[in-house]
Every structure is written in C-alpha cells, then in structure tokens.
Amino acid sequence: MSMRKYLERSAVALKQGVESAYSGDFMNRQLDYTVAKVNCRADLQNWVRGSDRDVGGFSDAYLDTTRHGHAKFHGYISQKLPEDPRFTRSGYAMVRSCQPQSHMFGGKYWDSSLFRYLMLRVRADNRKYFVNLKSSTVVQTDIYQHLLPIRTPGRWETVVIPFNEFTLTSNSVIIASQPGMSETEMETVGFSISDRQEGPFCLEFAWIKALDKDL
C-alpha cells in the first residue's frame, strides 16, 4: 500500500469527522444512509464482479451501466462442471461493492445496528437472486444473505428487507449458530445468483439504502 495514499485517505477521514462534529450531525440519528449507488459509468469502479469462471467454470458475469444511468448485472449461468474433479456443482455469478480502504482512523464502514431495513431500487428478470452483506466482524467466508423478493419481474420496484431477517452463511451454507446483525460494521453489499438454471440473467439496480423508519 502506498504510504502517500494511506495518509491522504486519513486526512479525508479526519476532515469528514470534524465537519460532522461541527455541524452537530453526531447528535442526530440518521434516518437513512446511501450504502451504494450507480449514477454513471465512473461509479462502477466501486464494484467488483466474479463467477465460477474464476475457478475453472464457464459462467459469465458483467457489470455495465444503462443509458438511464443504472447498473446492469448480467451474464450467463453455465452448469457445466470444471475439469477439476473436486467440483460437483457449478453455476454462480456475483457482484459487490468494493471493500473499504483502511486509514489511521479505521475504515469506511456503516453500522447496521443504527438501521432497521435495507431498501433497494431494482429491476430483475424472473430468476432468483440473493442480497449479500459482508461484515467486518465475521470470518472472511461468512456472508449475511437474503433472497431478493422480486414481485414484478421486468419492472422497477423498491424492495425493503428487515435486517433481522438476513441469514448468516459460509460458502453458501447456513451457519447453525445465528448471531444477530446488531452492532456490526458492514463493509460490502452485493448480489449473487446460483439458482442451478442454465441460461442468461439480468438484474438492474439504481441504489441501495439503509433505513431507520417505517414506510
């Protein structure tokens, strides 16, 4: 890591903290927080994608922007197994926000204990997608997951998911002991698809927010 960039990020974090304290924001409980958004192609630099092709599979995953300024997560899920005999199933693709970079005052996390809901603006086909949340307090392979509840495939809709309904998983397997998501620092948010169906997929999203009020 470049020491210069590390110090630059630290200076920005200090400036933001001072501005927040000066404005009195620390005294007011925030009702909503923009976890991630996509307004232009430059915003895609804050996201990463992957698929089973990374480990020898044949699925493809892409992340683009539409002419309306939304993110488009799309590709093709292949059930064809890698040549490696250790693999007994395949067909997976994902996209997630980038992990925050560290600085001397910590990292850029958001505290899920301050909010009750995750709200997403999405448009999806009729395939099954998961919403994934990565916490800084769990092991590397642990992910909080929830099925993305799409009611109107092919149309834009606002989806709201209570944080207490997310399930802790490890390598897509549900963990028997389910610690709550309260008092956790969240690092990344994203989507994945692994519905064991061969064929193309497409999920568009505009923004993802954390919410602390009833709709």
N, C-alpha and C positions, 0 to 999 in steps of 0.2 A: 504494500500500500504506500502511495506517495505521502510523505510527511506534510508536504505543502497542501495537498488536497484535504488531508485529515484536519489540519489547522484551519483551513478555510471553512469546512463544514462545522467545526467547533465554534468559529466566530459567528456564523449564521445562526446556529442554535442559541448562542448566548444573546444575540440581538433579538431573536424572536421571543425568548423568555423575558427579557427586560421590557419589551414592548407590551407583552401580555400583562405583566405585573403593573406597568404604568397605567394601562387602560382600565385596570380593575377586572379583567376577564377572569382572573383566578377566583373571584368572589361569586361569579355567576355560573350556575350549572348549565352546560351547553346542551341544547335540546336535540341538535342533530350535528353530525360530523360527516363530511365527504371522505369516505375511505378511499375511493378511486373513481376516476372519470376518464373519458376519452372524448376530446373535442376536436382534435386534429391529429395528423399523422405523427407529429413530434411526440405526442403522449404515448405512443406505442413503445417508445424507448424505455418506459417504466414497466414494461411487461415482458415475460418470458413464456415460451411455449415448449411443448415436448410431446412425444408419443412413444409407443413401443418400438418405433424405428430406431430410437436411441440405443436400444439393447438388442438389435437384430431383427425386430419385427417389420411389418410392412404398412402400418397405418401412417397417415399423413396429417399434420396439423399446421394451420396457417392462421395468422392474425393480421388483418388489414383494417383499413377504415373505409366506410361507405361515403358516398357523395354528400350524405347528410351529416357527416361528422360523428359517426358512431363506430364502435369497434365491431369487427366481424370475425368471430372464431369459427373456423370451418375447416373441412378436410374430408378424409375418407378413413373409415374404420375397416381394417382387414383382420379377419380371423385366422389368417394363415400363420402357422407357427414358425418361429425362428428355427434355424438348423440346430441350435443348441438343444440337446435332449433334456436339459433341466427344465425347459419351459413346457408346461402342459396346457396353457391357455394364453391367448393374446387378444389384442383389440382394445387399445387405450389411447386417449389423447387428452391433453390438459393445457390450460393457460393460467397464469397467475401474475400478480403484481410482483415487482422486484423486491427483494429483501432490503430493508433499510441499511444504509451505510453507517458505520459507527463514528462517533466523535467523543471528545473527552468528557462530555456531559451525558453520555449514554447513546441511545439510538432513537430513531423516529418511530415510536410505537403509538398505538391508540388503545386505551383501556376499555375493554368490553364491559367492565363492571359499571361503567357510567351510563350505559345504554341498555335498552330492553329488546330492541328489534334491529334486524338487518333488513334494509329496504333496497331493492334492485329494480332498475328500469331495463327490461329485456324484451327481446322478440326471438322466439325459438321455433324450431320445427317440432314434430311430434315424437322426438327421441327423448331418452331420459338423461338428464344432466344432474351433476352434483355441484353444490356450492361448497367450497373448501376454505377453511380458515386455519392459518398456522400461527400458533402461539409461541412466544419466546420462552415460555416456562415448561414446555413439554419436550420430549426427545425428538430428534431430527425427523424420524419417520412418522411421528404422530400428527394427525390432521383431524380437526373438527369438521364433520361433514353433515350436509342436509340435502335431501332430494330437492331439486329446484321445482316447485309446484307450478307448472305451466297449465293454465286453464283454457287459453285461446291460442293454440298453435298457429303461427303465421301472422299474429297481430302483436303490437306493442302492448305490454301490460306492466303494472307496478306490482312487484312481489314483495310481501312482507313476511319475514321469518323470525319468530322469537328466538333469542339467543339460547334460552334454556331448552330448546328442542334440538340443538345440534348434538351429534353423537361423536365421541372420540374414537378414532380408528387408527390402526397402524398397518401400513401396507394393505389398505382396503379391508382389513379385518377388524370387527368391532371389539374394543377392549372391554373385558369383563367388569373391571372397576371403572366407574364413570365419574371422574372428578368434575365438578361444576366449572363453568366458564367464568365465574365471578373472579374479580381481582386478577385477571390475566392480561398480559400485554400482547396484543396482536401484531404480527409482523406482515403477513401477506393475506390476500384474498384472491380467489380464482374459481375456475370452473373445470370440471372434468367430465368425460364421457367414457363409459366402459360397459355398455348395455348388451354386449355379446351379439350385436346385429351388424352384419356386413353391409356397407354402403356409405353414402355421403351424409354429412351432418352440417348444420349451420345454426349458430347462436349469435345474435347481435346483442350488445349491451351499451348503454349510454353512460350510466353512473351507478355507483354503489354507495349507500349511506348507512350510518348507524343512527338510530332514532331513539329518543327517550320520551315519547309521548304517544298516546293512542290516536289512531286515525279516525 
